[in-house]
Amino acid sequence: MNFIFYRPPMQNSAPIFKDATCSFDCRLVDYKDSVHTAFCLGEVVALVSNAKSPLIYFDRALHCTEALITV
């Protein structure tokens, strides 16, 4: 894997891996702290995807990211 970072034109300008199959830009919606666990809930605000058409697992099923809006 190539570990060279770059800054794409995303919402928060966070660096991503140059050759990543897919990168999500999220904003923190909620945070719950427990005794041994921390739960973070994020909302996807941008997506960068290359031609490899990665899959994501959501709601007990695999989904192709081609149907998602990309930046």
Secondary structure, 3 states (H helix, E strand, C coil): CCCCEECCCCCCCCCEECCCCEEEEEEEEEEEECCCCEEEEEEEEEEEECCCCCEEEECCEEEEHHHCCCC
